Amino acid sequence: MIFYVVELSDDWNVDVPSWKYPRNLESPRVSSPGFGNDSKLMLSSATGTTVSKQTVYRRLGHIGLYARRPVRCVPLTATHCRLRLAWSREHALWTPQQWSCVMFSDESRFSLQSDSRRTFIWRAPGTRYQQENTIERHRYGGAGWLVWGGIILGSRTDLYVQSVTMTGHIYRDVILEQHVRLFRGAMGAEFLFMDDNVRPHRANIVDECLQSEEINRMDWPAYSPDLNPIEHVWDMLGRRIAARQPPPTCLPELRRSLLDEWCNIPQDQIDILILSMPRRCKACIASPGRHTPY
């Protein structure tokens, strides 16, 4: 079966539930926004019968193909998969008590102008996370705010918002000294700090600070946002910002909205995400080591 990627035109008046157009498993082909009209004309020419766009979509549905947005994932090499698999096996049997000592942290970026997600693919039900139905991409920046936050069972840090890129000095002086250190002091030696492997987090001055403050860092496999529950918190935060009425229209308003909505996220929803860690590990083991449904 041949799969294609299709961009939907703004004037298409389609129900957004599911638009997927098959994508070639080896080299995805991008078709024009007028795919429905083009297909209608080709079928009419070949059969001598007038065929509507809706008929085209309905026929694709009859053979089990439905339009969906492709899952966007970070690229994974064989080494990444091996390390992710090893980490998941090591932590798959951790108890809720063990996970309750871990602070999961991360940065994210929020802007007034969101990324266009008008690319759709046609695929069969239950195949969302198959590799041929995903788009691998690295993170990218843009005008907006860089935010940092940490979550732990029963609590969270304040949200740190800045307009500049994170550096090792900012990470040490602000993130570790003003946020993480407070939780280490309250929880004691059992506290475990999770952060990813981006360069500012691994600067020498950061390692020295962690050592001097006796903050134990959790080993973390590279390119594993799906294993980090705070990624879903960023999604919650983004949805809450988008639902505000009126929505923020300038960067100062966006900053205030981020700070407000971060505090408004129910803690029980965050706790549910943290307690999903055993399932995340099992999903990664089942992959094995590749992208998971999380």
N, C-alpha and C positions, 0 to 999 in steps of 0.2 A: 504494500500500500504506500502511496506517495503522499507526503505531508508538505503543506505550504504554510507560510506566514502571510497574513493579510492585515493591512491597515484599514480600519473602518473610517469612512468619511463622516464628517460632522453632520451632514445633511441626510444621513441614512435613516433616521427614525426607526431604529431597531430596539427591541426589548433587550436591555443589557444583561439578562441573566447569563447567557452563554453563547459566545461566538467563537468557535475554533475552526481554523482552517488547517488542514493537514500540512505537515512540514516534512520536507525530504530529510530522511534520517542522516544523510551524509553532508548535504549542502543545502541548507534552508533557502527557499526561494521567496522573495518578497514580491507580492503582486500589487497592482495599482489599487488605489482606494475604491475605484469603481468596480471591484471584482464581481459583485452581484449583477450589475448591469451587463458587464462583459459576458459573464456566463449565460445570462438570459439570451443575449443576442446570438451567441455561438450555438446554443441549443435550438433556438428558433430557426437559425439558418440550416442546421443539420436535419431537423425533423419536420420543418415546415409548420410547426405548431408554436403558438405564442406561449411562452413560459415566463412566469413572474419570478422576481427575486425570492419571494416567500416559498415558492415551489422548490427552488434550488436548495434553500436552507432545510426545508422539510424533508426532501429526499436524502440529504446528508444525515439528518437525524434518524431516518429509517434504517440506515446502515450502521448506526451506532456512533456517529461522529457529532460532536457538539462543540460550539465555539467557547473557548476559555482563554483567559490571560495566561501566558506561560509563566511558570514559577521562575523568579529571578534569584540566582544563587551565586556565591563566590566561586571562582574556579578552583578545582581540587586536582592535585597531582597524585600519583601513586604513593608518594611519600606522605602527603597530607592524609590520605585515606588510612595508611598504615598507622600513623600516630593517633588519629582520631579513634580508630578501632581499639588500639591498646589502651588509650585513656578511658574509653567507655567500659571496657572489660574490667579495668581496675576499680571503677567507681560504681558499677552496676548494682552492687549489693550494699551500698551505703544505706544507713538507716536515716529516717527523718531527723533524728537527733544530730547525726553527723552533718547533714545538709544545713541544719539550723545554725551552724557555726560559720557558714560561708557567706561572705559579702560578695555578691556578683556586681561588677561595675562595668561601665562602658561609656563611650562618647557617642553622640549622634548629632546630626545637623538638621536644623529646621529652617525653611525659607518660606517666603510669601508665594513663590512660584514653584509649583510641584512639577516633578518629572512627568512627562507624557507617558501614559500607559495604554495607548490605543492600539498596541499590537496584540493580535489574537491568533490562536492556532485552533485547528480542528483536531480533536483527539477523542478516543473512546473513554467512557467512564472508568474510573479507578486507575488511570494511567498518569495522573497529574505529576507524580514525582519520578517517573521514568526519565532517564537522562535526556532522551530525544525531545522531551516536552519541557525542558528547562532552558533558561537563558543564563549563562554564567557571565558575571560582570564584577568588576572591582567597584568600590565605593567612589564617589566623586563629590567634589565640593560645589559651592555656589554661594551667592550672596545670602546671608542669613545669620543665624546664631549657632555656635557650637555649644552643646550642652554636655555636662557630665553628671552622672548620678550613680548611686549605689543602693542595692536592695538587699535586705536580709530578712529572715523569717521574723515577722512581727514588727518590722521597722524599715526605715529608709533614711538616706542622707538628705540634706537639702539639695536642691538642684543648683548646680553651678552653671552659669551662662556667660559666655564670652564671645567676642567678635573675631578674635585672632586665633591662629592655629595653636594647638597644644604643643608646648615645649617641655623638655625635661625639667627646667627650672619651675615653670608654672605647675607642673604635675607634682613636684616635690613640695613647693612652698604653699600651694593652695589645696590641692586634692589630698595629699597625704597628711600634711601638717594640720589643716583646718577641718578635715572631714574624717578620713579613715582613722587617724590616730585616736579620735574620741571614742570610736567604737571598739578599738583595740583596748583602750583603757577600761571601758565598761565591761567587756566580756572576758578579758584575761587571755591567758596563753592559748586557749582553745580557738580563738579567733583566727580565721583563715581568709585571706584577701585574694579574690580572683580578679585579674585584669588580663587583657589580651596582649599580644606580642608586638604591638606597634612600637616604633623606635623610641618615642619619648618615654614610654613605660619601662624601657630596658636601659635607660641612660645610667651611667655609673653613679651619678649623684642620687638617682632614685634608689638604686640598690643599696647605697650607703645609708640612706635615710631609713629604709625598711629594716636594715640590720640594726641601726642605732635605736630604733623605736621597738625592736623585737616584734615586728609584724611579719608573720609567716605568709608567704605567697603560695597560692595553689599553682601547680604545674598546669599549663593550658595548651592544648593542641592548636596550632595555627589554623586560620581560616575555618573557625567553628562557631559562627554566630548562632547557628541553630541549636547549639548546646547551651547557650547562655540565655537564661530566662528573661533577662532585662530587655532583650530585643523585642519581646512581646509588650513590655511596658512602654517602649518607645512607640510602638504601634498604637497602644491605647492613648498615649499622650497626643499623637498626631490626629487621631480620630476626634478626640475631645476638642482640640484646637479647631479642626475643620467644622465642628458642629456649633461653635459659638455664634451667637447672633447679637449684634453684627460681628462678622469675622474680623480679625485684625487686618488693617490695611497699610500699616507701616511697621518698621522694625521695632520701635519702642513699644507699640501695642503688642506685637508678637512676643516680645520679651516678657511683658507683664502677663500675657496669657499663658505662656509656658510655665512661669512660676506659680500662677494660680492653679492651673490644671494639674500640675505635678502633685500639689498638696491634696487635690480633690480625688485622685485615684484611690478607690477603696483598698485598704490594706489587705483585706481577705482575698482580693483578686490577685495581688502580688504574691501572697503566701501560696495560693494554688499553683502559680507558675513555678515557684521554687520547689514545691513538693512534687512537681512533674519530672524532676531530674532522673529518677530511676527509669521512667518510661523513655526519656530522651536517650539515655545510655543504651537501653535495649533496642531502640529504633536504629541507633547508629551501628550496633553490633549486627543487626539484621540486614543492614544495607549492602555489604559490610564496609563501614567507614565512609561511605559516600553520603550524598545529601539525604536528609531525613524529612519527614512531614512537618517538622517543627521549624 
